Amino acid sequence: MKMRRFDIGSYSVKFLFLFSALFSSSFSSFAQSDSVLRVSLILAFQTESTGEKLNDYLSAHDVYSANRIRLNEDAQISLDFYEGALQSLNEYSGHYKIEWSVYDCWNDDSITELILQKPEMKMQDIIIGSVSTSTAKLVAAFCKENKILNIQPFTPSKSLTSDNPYHIKIAPTIDSHVDAMFNAILDSFAGANIIIYTPDIENSVSIADQFDSLFRTYNQTALKRFKVTLLNAGNMMLNGKKTTAAEQLVSNHLNILILTSFEESFVNGSLRTLYEYRAKYPMIVYGMPTWLSGDILRLDYLNDFTTQITDVFALDTIRPRTKKFIENYQMNFSHEPSKYSVLGYDVLNFTLESMEEYGKEFPEMVYTQVYSGCGYKIELVKIKNKDQQVNYFENRHVNIFRVEDYRLRKVW
């Protein structure tokens, strides 16, 4: 279930030349038109070190030495996203002439600030990026000040920006994941016994409180109510008495255990403790989106508890457009697209198609619609502040997968 690790061998000599050429010229033009659309991409390519590693791979004396070479994870994400975006631009046939600028910020705040100080940056119509939370905050602040659309595909942090109608968050925040799991439980497991179990860590407790509030609000008007228990591992108190998660299980109802932990050791320990109760107490576990990229999570636990996990990526291989994208991508880049390649392709397609239809005011026009890409759906909503003004736009579409026979099956 872990995201595909970077195989440097998949990047051919052809791509090395492409990578070198990428930074030899800042601007490239696509399509012929009198209408110019200026789009900048700020990513963490880490050009010098990445280029050296690619060269080291190509000059390695044996396969063992070559396979030990690894790119920085953010550089991998950036390269894959760039390739997908480039594929979108290559296919673009709209009425805009695209001025396409690409910048390497190294995920460094100081370098990002230097990029944003370039005179041409204030002339951009759209800025996409950056990858890390700290550099993304700098980009969001710059775009807000200069009224430039900022597409943020990577970090779901809610603290990136505020009161910023120019910010479009493609990566759903944890609130969207919570809402998706809650609605899926309502649809499929009405009346279940809900046990919300959290470590005594601020972000985990906050998520647990969100779940608890959603279920209790629902119960106020529901005909078929949920039994809801919220347990904090820090004190394990319930109604003034010590208890355990196992003691909250019931044998005559389905038990839904929602573990709001991002720490793999806590998850493994909790599931190990409850494992022996599965035969007597029917149980399904709901987990956090980071579990999909876990290094030490016990897959047998996840499988045997029929664990349900959220993710924004679901490759739609049935669609002809997806099949064509994969075919063209493999032909152009000599390797299969990763999830971030698909993200780059979908984000650029969404942006350019929205611009074609509605112009630069497209966020106000598309927030009631759903864009279906090859691997990502984009369903923008307005996140408002306490004064009911736009805080930012957020993609709220989240998929739910079930671990079944050691594979992920999309169920919601």
C-alpha positions in Angstrom: 0.0 0.0 0.0 3.0 2.3 0.4 3.4 4.8 -2.4 5.7 3.7 -5.2 9.3 4.4 -4.1 11.4 6.3 -6.6 13.3 4.1 -9.0 16.0 6.3 -10.5 16.4 3.8 -13.3 13.1 4.7 -14.7 14.4 8.1 -15.6 16.1 7.6 -19.0 18.9 9.4 -20.7 16.2 11.2 -22.6 14.8 12.6 -19.4 18.2 13.7 -18.1 18.5 15.9 -21.2 15.0 17.1 -20.6 15.8 17.9 -17.0 19.0 19.8 -18.0 17.1 21.8 -20.6 14.3 22.6 -18.1 16.4 25.2 -16.4 18.4 26.6 -19.3 15.4 28.7 -20.3 12.7 30.1 -18.1 9.9 30.5 -20.6 8.3 28.3 -23.2 5.3 29.0 -25.3 2.5 26.6 -26.2 -0.4 27.3 -28.6 -0.7 30.4 -30.8 -3.0 33.2 -29.6 -3.1 36.8 -28.8 -4.3 36.0 -25.3 -1.3 35.3 -23.0 -1.6 33.3 -19.8 1.4 33.5 -17.5 1.8 30.4 -15.4 4.7 29.8 -12.9 5.6 26.5 -11.2 7.6 26.7 -8.0 8.9 23.3 -6.9 11.7 21.6 -5.0 13.7 20.1 -7.9 17.0 20.6 -6.0 18.5 20.8 -9.5 22.2 20.5 -8.8 22.1 17.5 -6.5 19.3 15.8 -8.5 21.3 16.2 -11.7 24.4 14.8 -10.0 22.5 11.8 -8.8 21.0 11.2 -12.3 24.5 11.4 -13.8 25.8 9.0 -11.0 23.1 6.5 -11.9 24.0 6.6 -15.6 27.7 6.2 -14.9 27.3 3.5 -12.2 29.6 0.5 -12.7 27.0 -2.1 -11.8 23.3 -2.6 -11.0 23.9 -2.8 -7.3 25.6 0.6 -7.2 23.0 2.1 -9.4 20.1 0.9 -7.3 21.5 2.4 -4.2 21.1 5.9 -5.6 18.0 7.7 -4.4 16.6 11.1 -5.0 15.3 13.3 -2.3 11.6 12.6 -1.8 10.5 16.2 -2.5 12.7 16.3 -5.7 11.0 13.1 -6.8 7.6 14.6 -6.2 8.5 17.7 -8.0 9.9 15.9 -11.1 6.9 13.6 -11.4 4.5 16.5 -11.0 6.4 18.6 -13.6 6.3 15.7 -16.1 2.5 15.4 -15.7 2.1 19.1 -16.0 4.3 19.2 -19.1 2.2 16.4 -20.6 -0.9 18.5 -20.1 0.7 21.5 -21.7 1.8 19.4 -24.7 -1.8 18.4 -25.2 -3.2 21.9 -24.7 -5.0 23.3 -27.8 -6.9 26.2 -26.3 -7.0 29.9 -27.2 -4.3 31.0 -24.7 -0.6 31.4 -25.4 1.0 29.9 -22.3 4.1 31.6 -20.9 5.4 28.8 -18.7 8.0 29.6 -16.0 9.6 26.9 -13.8 11.6 27.7 -10.7 13.5 25.5 -8.3 13.0 26.7 -4.7 14.9 23.7 -3.1 12.2 23.7 -0.4 14.2 26.6 1.1 12.5 29.7 2.5 15.3 32.0 1.5 15.5 30.8 -2.0 11.7 31.0 -2.3 11.8 34.6 -1.2 14.4 35.4 -3.8 12.3 33.8 -6.5 9.2 35.8 -5.4 11.3 39.0 -5.5 11.9 38.6 -9.3 10.1 41.4 -11.2 8.3 39.0 -13.5 6.6 37.2 -10.6 4.1 40.1 -10.1 3.1 39.7 -13.7 2.0 36.1 -13.3 -1.6 35.0 -13.7 -1.2 31.7 -11.8 1.5 30.4 -9.5 1.5 26.7 -8.7 3.3 25.4 -5.6 5.4 25.1 -3.5 5.8 21.6 -1.9 6.8 22.2 1.8 4.4 24.0 4.2 6.8 26.8 5.0 7.6 27.7 1.3 3.9 27.3 0.5 3.0 29.9 3.1 5.4 32.3 1.4 3.9 31.7 -2.0 0.4 32.0 -0.7 1.2 35.4 1.0 2.8 36.7 -2.1 -0.2 35.7 -4.3 -2.6 37.2 -1.8 -0.8 40.5 -1.8 -0.5 40.7 -5.5 -3.9 39.2 -6.4 -2.5 36.2 -8.2 -4.2 32.8 -8.3 -2.3 30.3 -6.2 -2.9 26.6 -6.9 -1.6 24.5 -4.0 -1.6 20.8 -4.9 0.6 19.4 -2.2 0.1 20.5 1.4 -3.3 20.2 3.1 -2.4 22.5 6.0 -5.2 24.8 7.1 -2.7 27.3 8.3 -1.1 28.2 5.0 -3.2 31.3 4.5 -6.4 33.1 5.6 -8.8 35.7 4.1 -7.3 34.7 0.7 -9.7 34.4 -2.2 -6.8 33.7 -4.5 -5.8 30.5 -2.8 -7.0 27.1 -4.2 -6.1 24.2 -2.1 -6.2 21.0 -4.2 -5.1 18.7 -1.3 -8.1 18.4 1.0 -7.6 19.3 4.7 -8.1 16.7 7.4 -11.6 18.2 7.8 -12.5 16.8 4.4 -11.2 13.4 5.4 -13.2 13.4 8.6 -16.4 14.4 6.8 -15.9 11.7 4.2 -15.5 9.0 6.8 -18.5 10.3 8.8 -20.7 10.3 5.8 -19.6 6.9 4.7 -20.4 5.4 8.1 -23.8 7.1 7.9 -24.5 5.5 4.5 -23.2 2.0 5.3 -23.3 1.3 9.0 -26.3 3.1 10.5 -26.8 2.4 14.2 -23.3 0.9 14.7 -21.4 1.2 18.0 -18.8 3.9 17.5 -15.6 4.0 19.5 -13.4 7.0 18.9 -9.9 6.3 20.2 -7.2 8.9 20.3 -3.7 9.3 21.7 -3.3 12.4 24.0 -1.8 14.5 21.2 -3.3 17.8 20.2 -3.9 17.2 16.5 -5.3 13.7 17.2 -7.5 14.9 20.0 -8.9 17.7 17.7 -9.8 15.1 15.1 -11.4 12.9 17.6 -13.5 15.8 18.9 -14.6 16.5 15.4 -15.9 13.0 15.0 -17.6 13.0 18.4 -19.3 16.3 17.6 -20.5 15.1 14.2 -22.1 11.9 15.6 -23.7 13.6 18.6 -25.2 16.3 16.4 -26.5 13.6 14.1 -28.0 11.7 17.0 -30.1 14.7 18.1 -32.5 14.2 15.2 -31.8 10.7 13.9 -34.3 7.9 14.1 -31.6 5.3 14.3 -28.9 6.6 16.6 -25.3 5.6 17.1 -23.8 4.7 20.4 -20.7 6.9 20.7 -17.8 6.6 23.0 -14.8 8.9 23.0 -11.7 7.6 24.7 -8.4 9.4 25.2 -5.4 7.1 25.8 -3.9 9.7 28.1 -6.4 9.0 30.9 -8.8 6.3 29.6 -11.6 7.8 31.7 -15.3 7.4 30.8 -18.0 8.8 33.1 -15.5 9.1 35.9 -14.2 5.5 35.6 -11.2 3.9 34.0 -12.0 1.7 31.0 -10.4 0.3 27.8 -11.5 0.3 24.2 -12.1 -3.5 24.4 -14.6 -2.9 27.2 -16.7 -0.7 24.9 -17.2 -3.4 22.3 -20.6 -4.9 22.0 -21.5 -8.3 20.6 -24.9 -7.5 19.2 -23.9 -4.6 16.9 -21.2 -3.8 14.4 -18.3 -2.0 16.2 -16.7 0.9 14.4 -13.3 1.8 15.8 -12.0 5.2 14.6 -8.3 5.6 15.4 -7.3 9.2 15.1 -3.6 8.6 15.3 -0.8 9.4 12.9 1.7 7.4 14.9 2.2 3.9 13.6 3.4 2.5 16.9 0.2 3.6 18.6 -1.9 2.1 15.8 0.0 -1.2 15.8 -0.3 -1.4 19.6 -4.0 -0.6 19.6 -4.9 -3.1 17.0 -2.7 -5.8 18.6 -4.6 -5.3 21.9 -8.0 -5.7 20.1 -7.0 -8.4 17.7 -8.2 -11.3 19.9 -11.6 -9.8 20.2 -12.4 -9.9 16.5 -14.1 -13.3 16.7 -16.7 -12.3 19.3 -17.1 -8.7 18.4 -17.6 -7.7 14.7 -15.3 -4.8 14.1 -14.2 -2.4 11.4 -11.4 0.1 11.8 -11.3 3.6 10.3 -7.8 5.2 10.0 -6.0 8.3 9.0 -4.8 9.0 5.4 -1.1 8.8 6.3 -1.6 5.1 7.0 -1.3 4.4 3.3 2.3 5.4 3.3 3.2 3.8 6.6 6.5 2.0 7.0 5.9 -0.3 10.0 2.1 -0.7 10.1 1.1 -4.4 10.3 -0.6 -5.2 7.0 -2.2 -8.3 8.5 -3.9 -6.1 11.2 -5.2 -3.7 8.6 -6.5 -6.5 6.4 -8.1 -8.5 9.2 -9.9 -5.5 10.6 -11.2 -4.6 7.2 -9.7 -1.2 7.7 -11.1 1.8 5.8 -8.7 4.6 4.9 -9.1 7.8 3.0 -7.1 9.0 0.0 -7.6 11.6 -2.7 -5.9 9.5 -5.4 -7.8 6.9 -7.4 -6.6 6.1 -10.9 -9.6 5.8 -13.2 -8.1 3.3 -15.7 -11.5 2.7 -17.3 -11.7 6.2 -18.9 -10.3 6.4 -22.4 -8.7 9.7 -21.4 -6.7 8.0 -18.6 -5.6 5.2 -20.9 -4.5 7.8 -23.5 -2.6 9.8 -20.8 -0.7 6.7 -19.6 0.1 5.7 -23.2 1.4 9.1 -24.1 3.2 9.6 -20.8 5.1 6.3 -21.2 6.1 7.2 -24.7 7.3 10.7 -23.7 9.1 9.9 -20.5 10.0 6.2 -20.8 8.4 5.2 -17.5 5.0 4.8 -15.9 3.3 7.8 -14.3 3.3 8.0 -10.5 0.5 9.5 -8.5 2.2 12.9 -8.6 2.6 12.7 -12.3 -1.2 12.2 -12.5 -1.6 15.0 -10.1 0.4 17.4 -12.3 -1.6 16.3 -15.3 -5.0 16.7 -13.6 -4.1 20.0 -11.9 -3.0 21.6 -15.2 -5.9 20.3 -17.1 -8.3 21.5 -14.4 -6.7 24.9 -14.4 -6.5 25.4 -18.1 -10.0 24.1 -18.9 -11.4 26.3 -16.1 -9.6 29.3 -17.5 -10.9 28.5 -21.0 -14.5 28.4 -19.7 -14.6 31.2 -17.2 -11.4 33.2 -17.3 -9.4 34.4 -14.3 -12.5 34.5 -12.1 -13.0 30.7 -12.4 -12.8 29.8 -8.7 -16.1 31.7 -8.2 -17.7 29.9 -11.1 -16.5 26.3 -10.6 -17.0 25.8 -6.8 -20.4 24.2 -7.3 -19.0 21.7 -10.0 -16.9 18.5 -9.9 -13.9 18.1 -12.2 -13.1 14.4 -12.9 -9.4 13.9 -13.8 -7.5 10.7 -14.5 -6.7 10.1 -10.8 -8.1 13.1 -8.9 -11.5 14.7 -8.6 -11.7 18.4 -7.8 -14.8 19.6 -6.0 -14.1 23.1 -4.8 -15.9 24.7 -1.9 -15.6 28.1 -0.3 -14.1 27.9 3.2 -15.3 31.0 5.0 -14.0 32.9 8.0 -16.1 34.1 10.9 -17.2 37.1 8.9 -18.5 34.8 6.2 -15.8 36.0 3.8 -13.8 33.6 1.6 -10.8 32.2 3.6 -9.7 30.1 0.6 -11.1 27.5 -1.8 -10.6 23.9 -1.0 -11.1 20.6 -2.8 -13.3 18.5 -0.6 -13.4 15.3 -2.7 -12.0 12.3 -0.8 -12.2 8.6 -1.6 -12.5 5.8 0.9 -10.7 2.5 0.4 -11.1 -0.8 2.2 -8.2 -3.1 2.8 -9.4 -6.5 1.4 -7.3 -9.5 0.6 -4.2 -7.2 1.2 -5.4 -4.9 -1.6 -7.1 -1.5 -1.6 -10.6 -1.5 -2.9 -12.5 1.8 -3.4 -15.8 1.6 -1.6 -16.9 5.2 -1.3 
